[in-house]
Amino acid sequence: MQSRHPFKGLNLGILAHVDAGKTTLTERLLHAAGVIDRPGSVDDGSTQTDSLALERARGITIKSAVVSFTLANELAAQPADDLTVNLIDTPGHPDFIAEVERVLSVLDGVVLVVSAVEGVQAQTRVLMRTLKRLRIPTLIFVNKIDRRGADYAATLRGITDRLSPAVVPMGTATALGTREAHFSAYGPGQAEFTDRLVEALADHDDALLASYVHNAEGVPYERLRAALAEQTGRALVHPVYYGSAATGAGLPELIGGIRELLPAAVSDAEGPPAGEVFKVERGPAGEKVAYVRMRAGTLRTREVVRFGTARVGHEAKVTAISVFDEGGTDPRRCVSAGRIAKLSGLPGIRIGDTIGDATGQPGAGGHFAPPTLETVVVPADPSDKVPLHTALTLLAEQDPLINLRQDDVRQELSLSLYGEVQKEVIQATLADELGLDVGFRETTTINIERPAGTGAAVEFKEDDDTSQFLATVGLRVEPAPPGSGVDFRLEVELGSMPYAFFRAVEDTVYATLRQGLYGWEVPDVIVTMTHSGYNPRQSHSHATFDKAMSSTGGDFRNQTPLVLMAALQRAGTVVHEPLHRFHLEIPADTLGAVLSALARHRAVPLTTTDRGGAYELEGDIPAAQVHALEQQLPGLTRGEGMLDAAFDHYAPVPGPPPTRQRTGLNPLDRKEYRLRVLRRGLSQV
């Protein structure tokens, strides 16, 4: 029986740079909520959310994990006023940013963890930049105040300078660097705190500023707290708490901030079901299990549900539902809005799919840069090629951004990567879970191509005497803004031929653009269909379908690559390489040597700041050069240099454009392409 009260829940993400204490904080929150008897230890491998053997062995989070608990409201008379928190622990290592990518679209709020010792690091800046762009309400928790080297003022200065100036410290920390380190929250009687609150909030609240200026007694504290909650919920300001996940210092204040300042989602179980999938794994019998956040309605077992994307939809019957609740998952007959559940029975489900009515749901993905590295996976035993392909296909279901590619000519399997640690984890996973011993070729950089101008081409079925393609296709390509993706448009009437033929052209355009003129993907382009034509279905007198006389979807799928690549050749493309934004801190007397090294690695310093005995440099460096610079830096700076680098943008490659070996059919070689298509068609007869 459904409750008559709307469900009040908060999908809370815990995000951080690796080793900032994110998983330890998660354990402490679960303990405070009564879900576990004692906090687990990352070092001991006893944490609740790092359940994979590989995670516990390495002491890092690799896969996102969900755990649900209730924060009771002691001041409320009704249980309906309690807050259900679905806490999602995410990886902190930049090599596993794809796991964070998939979680962002289902979050209501975030606790961003910063170390009081290491301060703001590269991944912290990447995360905060994305959170601000998506306007996700964010609290900042400065962890490890009990560790030697913890610095309150320096950390706050780093947060203000490198994350956001719109921050509000919610208290002060004392006895830093000791086990007695303590956080004391500011209150209504502290003028310095209320003045800072007014200063931070008045930028977005003229009425509050006027009240502060004209009222001799100041602004009532209750109004300031209400305004703080409102602006935090709009991601305009970011309250900062200090504490220690290891000792529990500052945890009560942080939990109070989660309750008071992060906006809970009030969901109604009525209406059609709607949700989105942010994780997919395989069950004990090999079946797909989808993690879904329900945004509306109620979904029941045995119910046939529609799922997929705006372009591709499926239907299947939900065979089992497990709902996250009070630290575990419980089998249920239904799941309602506001909850996170695991669904079984949807064989074609993929990460990013929507469930049911997707109207108004946030889009999934696209928040971070794609992987900038790639490698070829080589089985130690050549006879393992087939099981290796099967195993990597399963891994690609859980992480689509590894972009599994097979070269049928060279019989090679390639993967996209964020870094070397990810490669090591894939290798260990294949060995430990699937018994496959593999190696890797040298890791190389993934470039992209962008159109240099506009180009068009068309092939008419009447003129196509040299092939079996009964399809007229005309396409025009032109540049699109960076990051906008592929935009397919029509300049022909949608009713001019069967819709299935238009879909065949559109799907083939997306697939063909994975390899441009130089072999790199073309991600930002507008493709417009300018001509269309087909032969209607024709039969002999005995009513047998005649393929030689009638157009099929295959004709359009085979014709489209030839036309698209001809148009792209006329437009021309420019190869772009990924550039990272680096932040470098070095001793002052090493500046000359470091600048010379930066020049050798094609790095361009944009700012140089004198910090009195040290310099801070910020600029751009090709992604392919970052690892080499990291290796040289200790020798150049007596081990005192600190380098942060994270992807920032793509830029044209100087000099001759690098090429990438093509996989599959090559429409740039028209004769060979047609011959291979013909042979493939005959082999399928």
C-alpha positions as CSV (number, residue, x, y, z in Angstrom):
1,M,0.0,0.0,0.0
2,Q,1.4,3.4,-1.0
3,S,1.9,6.1,1.6
4,R,-0.3,9.2,1.2
5,H,2.7,11.3,2.1
6,P,5.0,12.5,-0.7
7,F,8.4,10.9,-0.4
8,K,11.2,13.2,0.9
9,G,14.6,12.1,-0.2
10,L,18.1,13.3,-1.1
11,N,20.4,11.7,-3.6
12,L,23.7,12.7,-2.1
13,G,27.0,12.3,-3.9
14,I,30.4,12.2,-2.1
15,L,33.1,13.5,-4.5
16,A,36.8,14.2,-4.0
17,H,40.3,13.9,-5.3
18,V,41.8,10.5,-4.6
19,D,43.0,10.0,-0.9
20,A,41.1,13.1,0.4
21,G,39.1,10.7,2.7
22,K,35.9,10.4,0.8
23,T,35.2,6.7,1.5
24,T,36.1,7.2,5.2
25,L,33.6,10.0,5.4
26,T,31.0,7.8,3.9
27,E,31.7,5.2,6.6
28,R,31.4,7.8,9.3
29,L,28.0,9.0,7.9
30,L,26.7,5.5,7.8
31,H,27.8,4.9,11.4
32,A,26.2,8.2,12.5
33,A,22.9,7.1,10.9
34,G,23.0,3.7,12.6
35,V,23.4,1.7,9.4
36,I,26.7,0.1,10.6
37,D,27.9,-0.6,14.1
38,R,31.4,0.8,13.5
39,P,33.0,2.7,10.7
40,G,35.0,0.5,8.3
41,S,38.6,1.1,7.4
42,V,40.0,1.6,3.9
43,D,43.4,0.3,5.0
44,D,41.7,-2.8,6.5
45,G,39.5,-3.3,3.4
46,S,36.4,-3.3,5.7
47,T,34.4,-0.5,4.1
48,Q,30.7,-0.8,3.2
49,T,30.9,0.8,-0.2
50,D,34.2,-0.5,-1.5
51,S,32.9,-4.1,-1.9
52,L,35.1,-5.2,-4.9
53,A,38.1,-7.3,-3.9
54,L,40.2,-5.1,-6.2
55,E,39.0,-1.9,-4.4
56,R,39.9,-3.3,-1.0
57,A,43.3,-4.6,-2.2
58,R,44.3,-1.2,-3.8
59,G,42.5,1.0,-1.2
60,I,40.8,3.1,-3.8
61,T,37.2,3.4,-5.1
62,I,36.8,2.0,-8.6
63,K,33.0,1.6,-9.0
64,S,30.3,3.9,-7.7
65,A,28.3,2.4,-4.8
66,V,24.8,3.2,-3.3
67,V,23.7,3.0,0.3
68,S,20.5,4.3,1.7
69,F,19.8,5.5,5.3
70,T,17.4,7.8,7.2
71,L,18.2,11.0,9.0
72,A,15.5,11.4,11.6
73,N,14.2,14.8,12.4
74,E,14.1,14.9,16.2
75,L,12.1,18.1,16.2
76,A,9.3,16.7,14.0
77,A,6.3,14.8,15.3
78,Q,5.7,12.7,12.2
79,P,8.1,10.1,10.6
80,A,7.1,11.6,7.3
81,D,9.4,14.5,8.2
82,D,12.4,12.2,8.3
83,L,14.9,12.5,5.4
84,T,15.9,9.4,3.4
85,V,19.4,9.8,2.0
86,N,20.6,7.8,-1.0
87,L,24.3,8.2,-0.6
88,I,26.4,7.5,-3.7
89,D,30.2,7.0,-3.1
90,T,32.2,7.7,-6.2
91,P,35.8,7.2,-7.3
92,G,38.3,9.9,-6.6
93,H,41.1,8.8,-9.0
94,P,40.9,10.7,-12.3
95,D,41.3,7.5,-14.2
96,F,37.7,6.6,-13.1
97,I,36.0,9.9,-13.8
98,A,33.6,8.0,-16.0
99,E,32.0,6.6,-12.9
100,V,31.4,10.1,-11.6
101,E,30.1,11.1,-15.0
102,R,27.2,8.7,-14.8
103,V,26.2,9.6,-11.2
104,L,25.9,13.4,-11.7
105,S,22.6,13.3,-13.5
106,V,20.9,11.6,-10.6
107,L,22.2,13.8,-7.7
108,D,20.3,16.4,-5.7
109,G,23.3,17.6,-3.8
110,V,27.0,16.9,-3.2
111,V,29.6,16.9,-0.4
112,L,32.9,17.8,-2.0
113,V,35.8,16.6,0.2
114,V,39.1,18.5,0.4
115,S,42.1,17.5,2.4
116,A,43.3,20.0,5.0
117,V,46.8,18.8,4.3
118,E,47.1,18.5,0.5
119,G,44.5,21.3,-0.1
120,V,42.8,21.8,-3.4
121,Q,44.1,19.3,-6.0
122,A,43.6,18.9,-9.8
123,Q,40.7,16.5,-9.6
124,T,39.0,18.8,-7.0
125,R,39.0,21.7,-9.5
126,V,37.7,19.5,-12.3
127,L,34.8,18.3,-10.1
128,M,33.9,21.8,-8.7
129,R,34.0,23.3,-12.2
130,T,31.5,20.7,-13.4
131,L,29.3,21.0,-10.3
132,K,29.0,24.8,-10.8
133,R,28.3,24.4,-14.5
134,L,25.5,21.9,-13.7
135,R,24.3,24.0,-10.7
136,I,24.4,21.1,-8.3
137,P,24.1,22.3,-4.7
138,T,27.4,21.6,-3.0
139,L,28.8,21.6,0.6
140,I,32.6,21.5,1.0
141,F,34.0,19.4,3.8
142,V,37.7,20.0,4.7
143,N,38.8,16.6,6.0
144,K,41.9,15.5,7.9
145,I,42.2,18.4,10.4
146,D,43.7,15.9,12.8
147,R,46.7,15.2,10.4
148,R,50.1,16.8,10.7
149,G,50.4,19.7,8.2
150,A,46.6,20.5,8.4
151,D,46.2,24.3,7.7
152,Y,42.9,26.0,8.2
153,A,43.7,29.4,6.6
154,A,45.7,28.0,3.7
155,T,43.0,25.5,2.8
156,L,40.3,28.2,2.9
157,R,42.4,30.4,0.8
158,G,43.0,27.6,-1.8
159,I,39.2,26.9,-1.9
160,T,38.4,30.6,-2.4
161,D,41.1,31.1,-5.1
162,R,40.9,27.8,-7.0
163,L,37.3,26.6,-6.5
164,S,34.9,29.5,-5.8
165,P,35.0,32.9,-4.1
166,A,31.3,32.3,-3.1
167,V,32.1,30.2,0.0
168,V,31.0,30.6,3.6
169,P,33.1,29.0,6.4
170,M,30.6,27.6,8.8
171,G,32.9,27.5,11.8
172,T,36.5,27.4,12.9
173,A,38.9,24.5,13.6
174,T,41.3,24.3,16.6
175,A,44.1,22.0,17.7
176,L,44.8,21.2,14.0
177,G,47.3,18.4,13.5
178,T,46.4,16.5,16.6
179,R,43.9,13.9,17.6
180,E,42.1,16.6,19.6
181,A,41.4,18.7,16.5
182,H,37.9,20.1,16.9
183,F,35.4,22.0,14.8
184,S,33.3,24.8,16.4
185,A,30.3,26.0,14.4
186,Y,29.6,29.7,14.2
187,G,26.3,30.9,15.8
188,P,24.0,33.9,15.7
189,G,25.9,35.9,18.3
190,Q,29.1,36.1,16.3
191,A,29.2,39.3,14.3
192,E,32.1,38.3,12.1
193,F,30.1,35.3,10.8
194,T,26.9,37.2,10.2
195,D,28.8,39.9,8.4
196,R,30.4,37.4,6.1
197,L,27.0,35.7,5.6
198,V,25.5,39.0,4.5
199,E,28.5,39.7,2.2
200,A,28.2,36.4,0.5
201,L,24.4,36.4,0.2
202,A,23.8,40.0,-0.7
203,D,25.3,39.5,-4.2
204,H,22.2,37.6,-5.1
205,D,19.6,39.2,-2.8
206,D,19.1,43.0,-3.1
207,A,16.4,43.0,-0.5
208,L,18.7,41.4,2.1
209,L,21.4,43.9,1.3
210,A,18.9,46.8,1.8
211,S,17.7,45.4,5.1
212,Y,21.3,45.1,6.3
213,V,22.2,48.7,5.3
214,H,19.1,50.4,6.7
215,N,18.3,48.3,9.8
216,A,20.5,49.4,12.7
217,E,19.9,46.1,14.5
218,G,21.0,44.1,11.5
219,V,19.3,41.2,9.6
220,P,17.6,38.6,11.8
221,Y,19.7,35.5,12.0
222,E,16.8,33.3,11.0
223,R,16.4,35.2,7.8
224,L,20.2,34.8,7.1
225,R,20.0,31.0,7.6
226,A,16.9,30.8,5.4
227,A,18.7,32.8,2.7
228,L,21.8,30.6,3.0
229,A,19.7,27.5,2.5
230,E,17.9,29.0,-0.5
231,Q,21.1,30.1,-2.2
232,T,23.0,26.9,-1.4
233,G,20.1,25.1,-3.0
234,R,20.5,27.2,-6.1
235,A,24.3,26.5,-6.1
236,L,25.1,30.2,-5.7
237,V,27.1,29.8,-2.5
238,H,29.0,26.9,-0.9
239,P,29.1,26.4,2.9
240,V,32.5,25.1,4.1
241,Y,32.8,22.7,7.1
242,Y,35.9,21.4,8.7
243,G,36.5,18.0,10.5
244,S,38.0,14.6,10.5
245,A,36.3,11.5,9.1
246,A,38.7,9.4,11.0
247,T,37.9,10.8,14.5
248,G,34.3,12.1,13.8
249,A,35.2,15.7,14.5
250,G,32.8,18.1,12.7
251,L,30.5,15.3,11.6
252,P,27.4,16.4,13.6
253,E,27.7,19.9,12.0
254,L,28.1,18.5,8.5
255,I,25.1,16.2,9.0
256,G,23.1,19.3,10.2
257,G,24.2,21.1,7.0
258,I,23.1,18.2,4.8
259,R,19.7,18.3,6.5
260,E,19.3,22.1,6.5
261,L,21.1,23.4,3.4
262,L,20.8,20.7,0.7
263,P,17.5,20.6,-1.1
264,A,15.5,17.4,-0.6
265,A,13.5,16.2,-3.6
266,V,9.8,15.7,-2.7
267,S,8.5,13.0,-5.1
268,D,5.0,11.8,-5.8
269,A,4.3,8.1,-6.4
270,E,1.3,8.9,-8.6
271,G,1.4,9.1,-12.3
272,P,3.3,7.1,-14.9
273,P,6.8,5.7,-13.9
274,A,9.9,7.6,-15.0
275,G,13.5,7.2,-14.1
276,E,17.0,7.0,-15.4
277,V,19.8,4.4,-15.4
278,F,23.2,5.4,-14.1
279,K,24.9,2.0,-13.6
280,V,24.6,-1.5,-15.2
281,E,26.2,-4.7,-13.8
282,R,25.7,-8.4,-14.3
283,G,23.9,-10.6,-11.8
284,P,24.9,-14.2,-10.7
285,A,23.3,-15.8,-13.7
286,G,24.8,-13.3,-16.2
287,E,21.6,-11.2,-16.4
288,K,21.8,-7.4,-16.7
289,V,20.9,-5.5,-13.5
290,A,20.2,-1.8,-14.0
291,Y,20.6,0.9,-11.2
292,V,17.8,3.4,-11.7
293,R,16.8,6.6,-9.9
294,M,13.0,6.9,-10.0
295,R,11.9,10.5,-10.6
296,A,8.1,10.0,-10.9
297,G,5.4,7.4,-10.5
298,T,5.6,3.8,-9.3
299,L,7.2,0.8,-11.2
300,R,6.0,-2.7,-10.4
301,T,7.3,-6.2,-11.1
302,R,5.8,-8.0,-14.1
303,E,5.1,-4.5,-15.6
304,V,6.1,-4.0,-19.3
305,V,8.1,-0.8,-19.4
306,R,9.6,1.2,-22.2
307,F,13.3,2.2,-21.9
308,G,16.1,3.6,-24.1
309,T,17.0,6.9,-25.5
310,A,15.3,9.5,-27.7
311,R,16.6,7.7,-30.8
312,V,16.3,4.0,-29.8
313,G,13.5,2.6,-27.6
314,H,12.8,-0.9,-26.3
315,E,10.1,-2.6,-24.2
316,A,10.5,-5.5,-21.7
317,K,9.0,-6.9,-18.6
318,V,10.5,-6.1,-15.2
319,T,11.1,-9.4,-13.5
320,A,12.6,-8.3,-10.2
321,I,13.1,-5.1,-8.1
322,S,15.5,-4.5,-5.2
323,V,15.2,-1.2,-3.4
324,F,18.1,0.4,-1.5
325,D,17.0,0.9,2.1
326,E,18.7,1.2,5.5
327,G,22.2,0.1,4.4
328,G,21.2,-2.8,2.0
329,T,18.8,-3.8,-0.7
330,D,15.4,-5.3,-0.2
331,P,13.4,-7.3,-2.8
332,R,10.2,-5.4,-3.4
333,R,7.1,-5.7,-5.6
334,C,7.4,-2.0,-6.6
335,V,9.6,1.0,-6.5
336,S,8.3,4.6,-6.3
337,A,9.6,8.1,-7.1
338,G,12.5,9.3,-5.0
339,R,14.0,5.8,-4.5
340,I,17.0,4.1,-6.1
341,A,16.5,0.5,-7.1
342,K,18.1,-2.4,-9.1
343,L,15.9,-3.7,-11.9
344,S,16.2,-7.1,-13.6
345,G,14.5,-8.4,-16.8
346,L,15.6,-5.6,-19.2
347,P,18.1,-7.3,-21.5
348,G,18.8,-4.3,-23.8
349,I,19.2,-1.8,-21.0
350,R,22.3,0.6,-21.1
351,I,23.8,3.3,-19.0
352,G,22.1,6.6,-19.7
353,D,18.8,5.0,-20.7
354,T,15.6,6.5,-19.4
355,I,12.8,4.4,-18.0
356,G,9.2,5.0,-18.8
357,D,8.1,8.6,-19.5
358,A,11.4,10.5,-20.1
359,T,9.7,13.9,-20.6
360,G,11.6,16.6,-18.7
361,Q,14.3,14.3,-17.3
362,P,17.9,15.6,-17.3
363,G,20.1,14.3,-20.0
364,A,22.8,11.8,-19.0
365,G,26.5,12.1,-19.7
366,G,28.7,14.7,-21.4
367,H,29.8,16.4,-18.2
368,F,33.5,15.6,-18.4
369,A,36.0,15.3,-21.3
370,P,36.1,11.9,-23.0
371,P,39.2,9.7,-22.5
372,T,42.3,11.0,-24.2
373,L,44.4,7.8,-24.3
374,E,44.0,4.5,-26.1
375,T,45.7,1.1,-26.2
376,V,45.5,-2.3,-27.9
377,V,44.7,-5.3,-25.6
378,V,46.7,-8.4,-26.5
379,P,45.9,-11.8,-25.0
380,A,48.9,-13.8,-23.7
381,D,47.3,-16.9,-25.4
382,P,46.3,-16.1,-29.0
383,S,43.5,-18.7,-28.6
384,D,41.8,-16.4,-26.1
385,K,40.8,-13.8,-28.7
386,V,37.1,-14.8,-28.6
387,P,36.7,-15.0,-24.8
388,L,38.7,-11.7,-24.5
389,H,36.2,-10.0,-26.9
390,T,33.3,-11.3,-24.8
391,A,34.9,-10.2,-21.6
392,L,35.7,-6.7,-22.8
393,T,32.2,-6.4,-24.2
394,L,30.9,-7.0,-20.7
395,L,33.2,-4.4,-19.3
396,A,32.1,-1.9,-21.9
397,E,28.5,-2.4,-20.7
398,Q,29.6,-1.1,-17.3
399,D,31.8,1.6,-18.7
400,P,30.8,2.6,-22.2
401,L,33.5,5.3,-22.4
402,I,36.2,2.6,-22.8
403,N,34.8,2.5,-26.4
404,L,35.7,-1.1,-27.3
405,R,36.7,-1.2,-31.0
406,Q,37.6,-4.3,-33.1
407,D,39.8,-4.1,-36.2
408,D,38.6,-7.0,-38.3
409,V,41.6,-6.7,-40.7
410,R,44.3,-6.9,-38.0
411,Q,42.2,-8.9,-35.5
412,E,43.0,-6.3,-32.7
413,L,40.9,-5.0,-29.8
414,S,41.4,-1.3,-28.8
415,L,40.2,0.5,-25.7
416,S,40.0,4.2,-24.7
417,L,41.5,5.1,-21.3
418,Y,41.8,8.0,-18.9
419,G,45.2,6.8,-17.5
420,E,47.6,4.0,-16.7
421,V,45.9,3.1,-13.4
422,Q,42.7,2.3,-15.3
423,K,44.7,0.0,-17.6
424,E,46.1,-1.8,-14.6
425,V,42.7,-2.3,-13.1
426,I,41.3,-3.7,-16.4
427,Q,44.2,-6.1,-16.5
428,A,43.6,-7.2,-13.0
429,T,39.9,-7.6,-13.5
430,L,40.3,-9.8,-16.5
431,A,42.8,-11.9,-14.7
432,D,41.0,-12.2,-11.3
433,E,37.4,-12.4,-12.4
434,L,37.6,-14.0,-15.8
435,G,40.9,-15.9,-15.8
436,L,42.3,-14.1,-18.9
437,D,46.0,-13.0,-19.0
438,V,46.5,-9.9,-21.2
439,G,49.0,-7.3,-22.0
440,F,48.8,-3.9,-23.7
441,R,50.6,-2.1,-26.5
442,E,52.0,1.4,-25.9
443,T,49.4,3.9,-24.7
444,T,48.9,6.6,-27.3
445,T,46.9,9.9,-27.4
446,I,43.4,10.1,-28.9
447,N,43.1,13.2,-31.2
448,I,39.9,14.4,-32.9
449,E,39.1,16.0,-36.2
450,R,37.0,19.1,-36.8
451,P,35.7,20.2,-40.2
452,A,37.8,23.1,-41.7
453,G,34.8,24.4,-43.7
454,T,31.7,23.3,-45.5
455,G,31.5,20.5,-48.1
456,A,28.7,18.6,-49.9
457,A,28.3,15.5,-52.0
458,V,25.5,13.5,-53.5
459,E,25.2,10.1,-55.2
460,F,22.0,9.3,-57.3
461,K,20.8,5.7,-57.6
462,E,20.2,6.3,-61.3
463,D,23.9,7.1,-61.8
464,D,25.2,4.2,-59.7
465,D,26.0,1.8,-62.4
466,T,29.0,0.4,-60.7
467,S,27.4,-0.9,-57.5
468,Q,24.2,-2.5,-56.1
469,F,23.2,0.6,-54.0
470,L,19.7,1.6,-54.9
471,A,19.7,4.7,-52.8
472,T,20.0,8.5,-53.5
473,V,21.9,10.2,-50.7
474,G,23.1,13.8,-50.5
475,L,24.8,15.2,-47.5
476,R,26.4,18.5,-46.4
477,V,28.8,18.8,-43.6
478,E,29.8,22.0,-41.7
479,P,31.5,22.9,-38.4
480,A,29.6,22.8,-35.2
481,P,30.6,24.6,-31.9
482,P,33.1,22.6,-29.8
483,G,31.4,20.2,-27.5
484,S,28.1,20.3,-29.3
485,G,28.4,16.8,-30.8
486,V,27.0,15.5,-34.1
487,D,23.8,17.3,-35.2
488,F,21.9,15.4,-38.0
489,R,19.3,17.6,-39.9
490,L,17.0,17.2,-42.9
491,E,16.5,19.5,-45.9
492,V,14.3,16.9,-47.6
493,E,10.7,16.1,-46.9
494,L,10.3,13.4,-44.2
495,G,7.6,11.8,-46.3
496,S,9.7,11.6,-49.4
497,M,10.7,8.0,-48.6
498,P,10.1,5.4,-45.8
499,Y,11.2,6.6,-42.3
500,A,13.3,3.5,-41.9
501,F,15.6,4.7,-44.7
502,F,16.1,8.0,-43.0
503,R,17.0,6.2,-39.8
504,A,19.5,4.0,-41.7
505,V,21.2,7.2,-43.1
506,E,21.2,8.9,-39.7
507,D,22.6,5.9,-37.8
508,T,25.3,5.3,-40.4
509,V,26.3,9.0,-40.2
510,Y,27.0,8.6,-36.5
511,A,28.9,5.4,-37.0
512,T,31.0,6.7,-40.0
513,L,32.1,9.9,-38.2
514,R,34.0,7.7,-35.7
515,Q,36.8,7.8,-38.2
516,G,37.4,11.0,-40.2
517,L,39.9,11.7,-43.0
518,Y,42.9,11.0,-40.8
519,G,41.3,8.1,-38.8
520,W,40.2,10.2,-35.8
521,E,36.6,10.8,-34.6
522,V,34.8,13.8,-35.9
523,P,32.7,14.8,-32.8
524,D,31.5,18.4,-33.6
525,V,29.8,18.6,-36.9
526,I,26.4,19.5,-38.5
527,V,25.4,16.9,-41.1
528,T,22.4,17.9,-43.3
529,M,20.7,15.4,-45.7
530,T,20.1,17.4,-48.9
531,H,18.9,14.7,-51.4
532,S,17.0,11.5,-51.0
533,G,15.5,8.9,-53.3
534,Y,14.6,5.2,-53.4
535,N,13.1,2.5,-55.6
536,P,9.7,1.4,-54.2
537,R,9.2,-2.3,-53.3
538,Q,8.8,-4.2,-56.5
539,S,7.9,-7.8,-57.2
540,H,7.7,-10.2,-60.1
541,S,4.3,-11.4,-61.3
542,H,4.4,-14.3,-58.8
543,A,4.8,-11.7,-56.0
544,T,8.3,-12.6,-55.0
545,F,10.3,-9.6,-53.7
546,D,13.1,-8.6,-56.1
547,K,16.1,-7.0,-54.3
548,A,17.6,-6.0,-57.6
549,M,14.6,-3.7,-58.3
550,S,13.8,-2.5,-54.8
551,S,15.7,-0.3,-52.3
552,T,16.4,-1.6,-48.8
553,G,17.9,-0.2,-45.6
554,G,21.2,-1.9,-46.6
555,D,21.4,0.3,-49.7
556,F,21.3,3.4,-47.6
557,R,23.7,2.1,-45.0
558,N,26.2,1.2,-47.7
559,Q,25.8,4.4,-49.7
560,T,26.0,6.9,-46.8
561,P,29.7,6.4,-45.9
562,L,30.8,7.1,-49.5
563,V,28.7,10.3,-49.7
564,L,29.7,11.5,-46.2
565,M,33.4,11.0,-46.6
566,A,33.3,12.7,-50.0
567,A,31.6,15.7,-48.4
568,L,34.1,15.7,-45.6
569,Q,37.0,15.6,-48.1
570,R,35.6,18.7,-49.8
571,A,35.2,20.5,-46.4
572,G,38.6,19.3,-45.2
573,T,39.4,18.5,-41.5
574,V,41.9,19.7,-39.0
575,V,43.4,17.3,-36.4
576,H,43.1,18.6,-32.8
577,E,45.0,17.2,-29.8
578,P,43.9,17.3,-26.2
579,L,45.5,20.0,-24.0
580,H,45.6,19.9,-20.3
581,R,45.5,23.0,-18.0
582,F,48.5,22.7,-15.6
583,H,49.2,24.3,-12.3
584,L,52.8,24.2,-11.2
585,E,54.4,25.2,-7.9
586,I,58.2,25.4,-7.9
587,P,61.0,26.9,-5.8
588,A,62.0,30.4,-7.2
589,D,65.5,29.4,-8.1
590,T,64.4,26.6,-10.4
591,L,62.2,28.8,-12.6
592,G,64.7,29.0,-15.5
593,A,65.2,25.2,-15.7
594,V,61.5,24.5,-15.4
595,L,60.6,27.1,-18.2
596,S,63.1,25.4,-20.5
597,A,61.5,22.0,-19.8
598,L,58.1,23.4,-20.4
599,A,59.2,24.7,-23.8
600,R,60.6,21.3,-24.7
601,H,57.2,19.7,-23.9
602,R,55.3,22.3,-25.9
603,A,53.8,23.7,-22.7
604,V,52.7,27.4,-22.7
605,P,52.7,29.2,-19.4
606,L,49.8,31.7,-19.3
607,T,50.4,33.1,-15.8
608,T,53.4,33.3,-13.5
609,T,52.9,34.4,-9.9
610,D,55.6,35.2,-7.4
611,R,54.8,33.8,-4.0
612,G,57.9,34.9,-2.3
613,G,60.5,32.2,-2.5
614,A,58.3,30.2,-4.9
615,Y,56.5,30.6,-8.2
616,E,53.1,29.4,-9.3
617,L,52.7,28.8,-13.0
618,E,49.5,28.0,-14.9
619,G,49.1,27.2,-18.6
620,D,48.4,24.6,-21.3
621,I,50.3,21.4,-22.1
622,P,49.6,18.7,-24.7
623,A,48.1,15.7,-22.9
624,A,50.8,13.5,-24.5
625,Q,53.5,15.5,-22.7
626,V,52.2,15.4,-19.2
627,H,53.6,12.1,-18.1
628,A,57.1,13.0,-19.3
629,L,57.0,16.3,-17.5
630,E,55.9,14.6,-14.3
631,Q,58.9,12.3,-14.5
632,Q,61.4,15.2,-15.0
633,L,60.0,17.6,-12.4
634,P,61.5,16.0,-9.3
635,G,65.0,16.4,-10.7
636,L,64.4,19.9,-11.9
637,T,63.0,21.1,-8.5
638,R,64.9,19.0,-5.9
639,G,61.7,17.1,-5.4
640,E,59.8,20.2,-4.3
641,G,57.8,20.9,-7.4
642,M,54.1,20.1,-7.4
643,L,52.2,19.6,-10.7
644,D,48.4,19.3,-11.2
645,A,47.1,18.8,-14.7
646,A,43.6,18.1,-16.0
647,F,42.0,18.1,-19.5
648,D,40.9,21.6,-20.6
649,H,40.3,21.8,-24.4
650,Y,41.4,20.6,-27.8
651,A,43.7,22.6,-30.1
652,P,45.0,22.1,-33.7
653,V,48.1,19.9,-33.9
654,P,51.1,21.9,-35.2
655,G,52.9,20.5,-38.2
656,P,51.8,17.5,-40.3
657,P,48.5,16.0,-39.0
658,P,49.0,12.6,-37.3
659,T,47.0,9.7,-38.6
660,R,45.4,6.7,-37.0
661,Q,45.0,3.3,-38.6
662,R,41.5,2.7,-39.8
663,T,39.4,-0.2,-38.7
664,G,36.7,-1.9,-40.8
665,L,35.6,-0.8,-44.3
666,N,37.4,2.3,-45.7
667,P,35.0,4.5,-47.7
668,L,37.9,6.7,-48.7
669,D,39.1,3.9,-51.0
670,R,35.9,3.7,-53.1
671,K,36.9,0.8,-55.3
672,E,38.0,-1.4,-52.4
673,Y,35.0,-0.4,-50.3
674,R,32.5,-1.4,-53.0
675,L,34.3,-4.6,-53.6
676,R,34.3,-5.6,-50.0
677,V,30.7,-4.6,-49.5
678,L,29.8,-6.8,-52.5
679,R,31.8,-9.7,-51.1
680,R,30.2,-9.3,-47.7
681,G,26.7,-9.2,-49.3
682,L,27.4,-12.4,-51.3
683,S,28.7,-14.2,-48.2
684,Q,25.3,-13.5,-46.4
685,V,23.2,-14.9,-49.3
